[in-house]
Amino acid sequence: MKKILSSITHRITYGALYCVSLLPMPLLYGLSSMMYALACHIVGYRKAVVIQNISRSFPEKNYAQVRDVVRRFYAGFTANFAEMVKSISIRPRKLDEKLTFIGLERLTGFVEEGKNVIACLGHCGNWEMLNYMPQKLDCDMYAVYKPLKSKVANRLMIRLRSRFGMRMIEDSSVVRHILKKESPPAVYLFLADQHPRKRDEKYRFKLLNQPAWHSPGVEKLARKTNSAVVYLYILPCGDTRGHYWIVCSPLCAGAGETSEGEITRRYIEHLTENIEEAPHAWLWSHRRWK
C-alpha cells in the first residue's frame, strides 16, 4: 500500500511540476522574484547564517558591500529554482544555448586513456545545470548522491537529474562500482564542499579565511582508484540570467601519485577562486563552518 501511495504522490508531484515548467521563463523568473522578496525581506530564510558567512569570508568588505552580496545571493538562489523547474520540459537545444562548456576534451582524453575521472565542484551558480553535461560527452557520466529520507522526493530527484542521460549512483555504491572490472572508464560527479560528519585534522584547511574541515572521501576514492581528478568551475555569464560557463580544470592526471591531502588542497584553491569570481553565486545558507 505504501508503495502505491508513494507512486501516486510521485506522479502527481511530477505532473504538477511539469505543468509549471511549461510556463514562459520570464513568468517563472517573476515567481522567483516573489520568492526572493519572501526569503530575503519577509521571512529572512537563514539570513543570520548568510550574513555571518559572507562577513567572515570577506572581512575586507564593508556593510554596504556585504548587504549587496546578500541581496544578490537570495536573488540567484531563488532564480535557481525557476531554472531547475524549467529544465523538466525545456528542449535540449534551448538549454544547450544557455550553457558554455570549456575544456571538456580533457575529460574525454582521460577516459580514452582508460582512466576514471573524479569531477569535483562546489555549490556555485546553478550546479543542477550540470545534469545536461552527458549530452556533451562520449562516455558515461554518473552523479554521486546521498539518498533522501523521503522516497517520493528521492525518486523525483533521480528522475529530474537523469533526463539528459546522467546516471545516478548512491555514495555507498560508488567505490564498488568503479572497482568492478566490467565497469568501463567514466566520469563521476561529486559536490565536495559539504561539511563532513567526522572531523579529520589531516583534512583541516582554510577556506575563505576560516579553518574548515573537509571530507577525505573524494580524495581517498581518487587515490584508491588512481583516477584523474578535475574541478568544474560554474560561473554565471555576467548579468545574463540562466546562462553559465562550465570550465574544466585538471587537478591531477593520476591521484595515486599524489600525497595525502594534496588533492583536497588543490580542490580548495579552485573552489576559493570560483567563489571569489562570483561571491553571490555560492550557497551561503548552509553552515559550512561549524
Secondary structure, DSSP 8 states (H G I E B T S, - for coil): -HHHHHHHHHHHHHHHHHHHHTS-HHHHHHHHHHHHIIIIIIS-TTHHHHHHHHHHH-TTS-HHHHHHHHHHHHHHHHHHHHHHHHTTT--HHHHHHHEEEESHHHHHHHHHTT--EEEEE-SBS-GGGGGGGGGG-SS-EEEEE---SSHHHHHHHHHHHTTTS-EEEETTTHHHHHH-TTS---EEEEE--S--SS--GGGEEEETTEEEE--SHHHHHHHHHT-EEEEEEEEE-TT-TT-EEEEEEEEES-GGGS-TTHHHHHHHHHHHHHHHHSGGGB-TTS----
